[in-house]
Amino acid sequence: MVALSVDAARAARAEARRLRVDSRDLRVVAAENHRLATARKERAEAAISRAGRAFPVASPWSRLEWLREDDALSRVLILVD
C-alpha cells in the first residue's frame, strides 16, 4: 500500500512539474503574440495616418487589407445577443 502512495505522489509531482513548464511556455507564446499584434496594429495605424483614410492597409488582426473610412471602426465592437 505504501509503494502505491509513493508512486502516486511521484507521479503527481511529475505532472505538476510538467504543467508548470507547459503553462510557462504558453505565457511566453501569448506574450509574443501580443507583442506582434500590437506592432502590427501600430504599423497599420501609422500607415493610415501617413497615407490618409483612403489607403488600404493590413488589418492588425489578419493579413487582409481594409479601408478605415468609417470612424466606427476605431471604436470597440460590442457583442449583441
N, C-alpha and C positions, 0 to 999 in steps of 0.2 A: 504493500500500500504506500509506503513512504517513497519508493522508487517512482511510482506514478506521479506523486505530488512534486517531486524534484524535477522530473521530466516535464511536467506541465508548467512548472514555474520557469524553467529554462526556455521552453517554447514561447511562453508569454513574454519573457524579456526579449527574446529574439524578434518576436512580432512587433513589440513596442519599438525596438531599435529600428526595424525596417520602416515602420510607419513614420517615425521621426525623420528618417532620411528622405522618404517619399514626400512628406509634407514640406520639408526644406527645399527639395528640388522644385516642387510645384510653386512655392513662393518665389523662387528665383525666376522661373519661367513667367509667372504672372507679372512680376516687376519689369522684366524685359519687354513683355508685350505692351505693358502700359507705357513704358518709355518710348517704344517705337510708334505706338498710336498717337501719343502726344506730339512727337516730332512730325509725323505725317500731317496731323491737324494743323500744327503751326506753319508748316510749309504751304499747305493749301490756303490758309488764311493770308499768308504773306503774298502768295501769288494772286489772290483775289484783290488785295489792296493795291498791288503794283499794276495789275492789268485792268482793273475795273471790274464791274459786275458781269459783263457780257462774255468774259473769257472762261472757257470750260477748264476746270481743274480736277485733279483726282480727289475723290471723296476721302475723308480721313478714315473711313471705316472699310473701304474696299478700293479696288483699283479702277472703279468706274468713274467716268468723268461726269460732272454735273455743273449746272449754272446756278449761281446764287443770286437770282433775280428777285426773290421774294424775301422780305425781312422775316417772315415766319420761319424760314429755315434756320435762322440763327437762334431761335428760341427752343427750349426743351419741348419735346413732344410728350404728351400725357396720354397714357393708355385709357381708352374708353371701353367699358364693358358693353 
